[in-house]
Amino acid sequence: MIHKGKAMAAALTIVLMSATGLFASGRWHAATTAGSVNEEKYSPRAVNPEEEGTDFTILNNAEAPDDDLVSQIRTATGGITIIGNVIYSDKPEGQTKAAHTGMVSFTTDGTITALNNKSLGGCYSAVELDGVYHNFYVFTSQISHKSTYYHKTYNTEDWKQIKSTTITNEQTPRALCTNGMDVYGCFVNDPDGDNPTIVFGKMDINDNTHTTIAQLPRLWNACAYGNDGFIYAVDMLGDLYKVTPASGAMTKVGATGVVPAYITGAAIDRASGRMFWTVTPADKSGNLYEVNTTTGAATKLCQFQYNDEIAGLYIPFTASGKAPASALNLKADFPKGALSGQLSFQCPDTTYDGTQATGALTYKVYIDGQEKASGTTAFGAAVSVPLSVPQAEKYEFSVILSNNEGESPKASLGPIFIGKDTPSAPESVTAVYADGKFTVSWPAVTTTVNGGYMDTTAVTYTITRMPGNVVVGSNVKTLSITDPVASPENLEVYSYTVTATCEGLTSEATTSNVVALGAIYPPYSNNFPDAASISGFTIIDGNNDGVRFFWGSGTLRISSTGSTPPMDDWIITPPVYLQSGKLYKFSVSAHNGSTATTMKEQLEVRMGNAPTAAAMTTLVIDTMLLEKKVVKTEEQMVSVPADGKYYFGVHGVSQKKGFFLYIDSIGISAPQAMSLPKPVENLKLTADMDCALKAVISGTAPSLDMEGSALRDFTGIRIERNGTFLTQLSDVQPGQSFSFTDTTMTAAGEYTYTLTATSTAGSSTSVSDKIFVGLNKPERVSNVKTVLKSDGSLDISWEAPVKDIDGKNIPAGSLTYYILDATNAQSSKVVVQNLTDTRYTYTVSGRQQFFVPGIFARDAAGNSVGVKGNVSAVGPAYTTPWKETFAGGKSSSIFATQALDGTSAATWTIMKDANSDVKSYDNDGGFLVCQTKTINQTSMMFTGRISLADVEDPEFKFYTYNLYTVANGTEHRDINELTVMVRELGDTAWITLRQGTVDQLCSGDTACWRPVTANLSRWKGKQVQMGIKVKCKYYINTLFDALSVDKHNSIGVVATDDGIRVAGGNGIITVDNAAEETVAVYDMNGRLICRVTGDAIILVSPGVYVATTPRQSFKLIVR
């Protein structure tokens, strides 16, 4: 539909779109309007296992079910009202929203009443149980094309959503029905695999699983549970089958005579036994049928006015007014976990309509939908029924009362657990170490897994120590134990598990906190291979945002996306034993999880004497900046004032939200002497500026050792390249500057140089840096020019880069070039490559097309960033007469669009008449629409090249539609601004021909199509492109149709002395070049027909007219 809503102002960005075949046809459902149904009608994917060679057997005689719940047939009063989910509805004439959406009730004559006026998202199938509507549907993203399946539940009293669950395709039923307790239906097993199978099964509505009962030959369109205990199913061929729930045995009843094409639904009225089926066949009409469950024949009751496609049907139960009210106070008494017991209930003393009642009643008791007991009683009586169940499990108990007037509503209890239940796991377990022993404690277990019976006096506990799975207590009745454990020298991490047992049933284990005894004695390294590798580590959420470090896939990680900036999160090592007078090298490797330049992660490393944030007082490694998924390693020497246990903490300190911060490894070296040299200072790497394969490594040798004393026994500087020994500078003195030129590279590339100062005491901490040696990728080309010639070829030229991306000089002869077709970023293809010249002529054969060149420079290191040229219409120009009518919702010519004035891109699309209440001007089924979103959003559309070589008096003409509404007594004309423009071949600037609001250009005629013309005589014999600019001022849509360039369709044309051009045509008089001058038109009797100021189109009847300008008067003929 054409939406006539007012646009709102907003912040905007520039977007440029230039592509052949920009416009796509389709139903007008792209923009979703709140409260309307915008889904296309759709048919289920007909998975037919018979095509895969699977054999099926349809039994000739279906077997009656053992427990048919016939007694649940309910007596209804009055007419039959059906409830269903509308997933498609036509729009009323002149309206922008669908007639119906979401849940509705309807009668057999097709009268529909809205229940919630809100779409439920769609419907594959649905079922109502005990006042809850379970709706299953799929949502497919129009961007990613990924499908998400949902199970959503709603309260049938107010239709408010209760719960939304994401499920799988296999869990999504294709048709469902219920007897009021159990749910059955049609499912597709392994729908996304190579061998999908269609099955009949029983569904657990609570966990979205189904148990397969039998295979099916094809998909069901709909099914309903009958009063006789059978399921009646209509398949996608329109055949009715009678199905036994317990076995899935099927008997073909007969053909309905109707073939469904879209998802709909069915329901059986429990009072009358009548089966109703909503059907949408291939013609997309929405209909209601009654199906004869004896013959299969379907009788059409009505066609819905707006062809509503309604699925997920059910018929609400209404008890007869004089039938008994529901049973009260249901209670199941199965003492001390027994499997035999009593179900008691109170019979009401009133009928369903509230009238006091006496007399006999019949009751039936069901367990999980199966009848287990029945008997007679009376109004007001208390009843106790002995029952037994086969095993300890959850059961649902139901009672239905009846008298001669009918049945009561069902009263239910449960599901509740009967039998002896399993103890719950202990809520928590705490382990504390002191004085050479662990004390392990836990709270008493007094609950069960399912809420069933447990003798709390008989509960015992089993306590197990880890590692080693050492049972340190069994059959324990107390709530704590002690476990003597000598503290080891080396690190050992302990924890305990506790389980509860009662009468042979044992709970899940609960694990205590971990306690680390002993210490790490360096050297130590940890690259976090598994979750156990962080046992004994302390994790602290310093800013209490609920986000913390965790182990995953071989790294420590923390979500920067979910963290509240700035990050303040710690992971602290177990105790590390360090000696005074020694040096230890601590190293950490980490990386950023994102390649985005805006997402940066940061960390630091600190040290302290306790595993707390407050104790981390000594800075070890200052802030590391992590970017673009590059693993970064830093190391630092540390020393301590006294022997003892210390802790190292990696501290996440990212300042903004990012993606993930990853810790890849940490390491602590073996103790080293304090006389080690300090690191090399002032490291600098310099590449040759003419791209020779050499690099200069310079710096300053240390003059002090790590203790701060003068460096003794210095042996030089060790240099490594990419981890391989390169040289030892032995002649360097402490504190002296040095320089070394490396000329041993054999190929250009990035090289990492690592320098280490050495002495007889050992090596310093290394320092490293990277440099690209030789020719790197080139800078981008510049000054790209495109010149379009009259034959449709395009001359492209550019200037070569002279530097690579490092600023080094590019040697002569090093570059080649290639050109991509960058018209469509999604499918760029190479036009030409290995060019050595900086110019190229692009030609195409066949039809005209838009083309955007992307020019790249290339050298041995790779490609430059590409540079785009202007969009050009290449190929043969269109000849005159040229026209584009968008017939059938398609275009025969090329168009491009462009956002203007710093606003975001509008959407230009071809609208089919079938999807709009505005029809095309020429009734050919299609027209063009510019769809904007905000006030002042500006966009233009322009054509390909059009030759004016063979036309004497060329004219550009199109039709636009003047939208008009009245709201709250105020009329709203179409004040969107149009500018008609032309561009000559070889020019880049557009020349304005006409401009004005849509209302002005339509001469104030509203809710109709009117022509807009522009004279092109100035460009006779040349090639031009025509453009239309739209600026949104009120309506979000601007409509165009029947674009043409042809000889001016005039009968009499007068160009006056004052430059005003007046022409008579078919039913119109056009005034051009009038600026602010006034032109008057009279009939031959001297009666004033119209007076206009400025350019205008005047609608008149055929005849002879007199036009006057400020300087002339003359006759015009109009036919």
Secondary structure, DSSP 4 states (H G I P E B T S, - for coil): ----PBP--------EE--TT------S-SS--TTS--PPP-------GGGGT------SSPPPPS---GGG-----SS-EEEEEEEE-PPPTT-SS-S--EEEEEETT--EEESS-S--S--SEEEEETTEEEEEEEEE-TTT--EEEEEEEEETTT--EEEEEEE-TTTS-SEEEESSS-EEEEEEESTTSSS-EEEEEEEETTTTEEEEEEE-SS-EEEEEE-TTS-EEEEETTSEEEEE-TTT--EEEEEE-S----S--EEEE-TTT--EEEEE--TT---EEEEE-TTT--EEEEEE-TT--EEEEEE------TTSB---EEEEEE-GGG-SEEEEEEE--SBBTTS-B--SEEEEEEEETTEEEEEEEEETT-EEEEEEE-SSSEEEEEEEEEEETTEEPPPEEEEEEEESBPPBPPPS--EEEEETTEEEEE-PPP--BSSS-B--GGG-EEEEEEETTTEEEEEEE-SSEEEEE-PPPSB-EEEEEEEEEEETTEEPPPEE---EEESBB-SSEEE---SGGGGTT-EEEETT-SS---EEETTEEEEETTTS-SSP-EEEEPSPEEE-TTEEEEEEEEEEES---TT--EEEEEEEESSSSTTT--EEEEEEEEE-TT--EEEEEEE--SSSEEEEEEEEE--SS--SEEEEEEEEEPPPEETTPBPPPEEEEEEE-TT--S-EEEEEE---BBTTSSBP-SEEEEEEEETTEEEEEE-SPPTT-EEEEEE----S-EEEEEEEEEEETTEE---EEEEEEES--PBPPPEEEEEEE-TTS-EEEEEEPP-BBTTSPBPPTT--EEEEEE-SSGGG-EEEEEEE-SSEEEE---SS-EEE-EEEEEEETTEEPPPEE---EEESSPBPSSEEE--GGG--SS-EEEEEETTPPPPEEEEEEGGG-SSPPTTSSSEEEEEE--STT-EEEEEE--EE-TT-SSEEEEEEEE--EEEETTEEEE---EEEEEEEETT--S-EEEEEEEHHHHTTT--SSEEEEEEE-GGGTTSEEEEEEEEE-SSBSEEEEEEEEEEE--EEEEEE-TTS-EEEEESSEEEEES-TT-EEEEEETT--EEEEEESSEEEE--SEEEEEE-SS-EEEEEE-
